[in-house]
Amino acid sequence: MTTRRKFTSKFKTKVVLELLKERSSLAELAQKYELAPQQLSNWKREFLNGAEEVFEKGGRNKKDPADEEKDQLLKTIGKLKVEVDFLKDAL
């Protein structure tokens, strides 16, 4: 039974950039990194499909869902605090 290897995004980027330089063929790079040529083609396609996001306005400031949820909860807490303070003053 073979175990599935996992690769970091840093490694994938390194390999794809080397592939894009076209100094070595797809087959040569696949052999060098002991990967299937199809895997390299998939990584290259994913890389190129996501490349335009780098130049989108605010593309580098994307937050993960946990940070977005935290921000939303902090806003809600702030609103509730204002309401409580208002009601305290009204009584």
SVG drawing of the C-alpha trace seen along z (x, -y; Angstrom):
<svg xmlns="http://www.w3.org/2000/svg" viewBox="-36 -59 53 61">
<polyline fill="none" stroke="black" stroke-width="0.4" points="0.0,0.0 1.5,-3.4 1.1,-6.4 0.0,-9.7 2.6,-12.4 1.7,-15.9 3.4,-19.0 3.6,-22.5 2.5,-25.4 6.0,-26.7 7.3,-23.5 4.5,-23.5 5.3,-27.1 9.0,-26.4 8.3,-23.5 5.7,-25.4 8.0,-28.4 10.8,-26.0 8.3,-24.5 7.3,-27.9 11.0,-28.9 11.0,-26.1 14.6,-25.2 13.6,-21.6 10.8,-19.6 7.8,-18.5 9.1,-14.9 12.5,-15.9 11.0,-17.9 8.6,-15.1 11.5,-12.7 13.7,-15.1 11.0,-15.6 9.6,-12.0 6.2,-13.2 3.7,-12.3 3.8,-14.6 0.0,-15.0 0.5,-16.3 2.8,-19.0 0.4,-19.9 -2.4,-20.2 -0.3,-22.4 0.7,-24.6 -3.0,-25.0 -4.0,-25.9 -1.2,-28.4 -2.1,-30.1 -5.8,-30.2 -5.1,-31.9 -2.4,-34.3 -4.8,-37.2 -5.9,-37.3 -2.5,-38.6 -3.2,-41.8 -6.8,-42.3 -7.4,-45.2 -7.2,-44.0 -6.2,-40.5 -3.4,-40.3 -5.7,-41.3 -8.0,-38.4 -9.0,-37.1 -9.7,-33.6 -13.2,-32.7 -12.2,-32.7 -10.9,-36.3 -14.1,-37.4 -16.3,-35.7 -14.2,-37.4 -14.6,-40.8 -18.4,-40.3 -18.7,-39.2 -16.7,-42.3 -19.0,-44.5 -22.0,-42.9 -20.5,-43.3 -19.8,-47.0 -23.4,-47.6 -24.8,-45.8 -22.6,-47.8 -23.9,-51.0 -27.5,-49.9 -26.9,-48.9 -25.2,-52.2 -28.1,-54.0 -30.7,-52.1 -28.8,-52.6 -28.8,-56.4 -32.5,-56.3 -33.5,-54.7"/>
</svg>
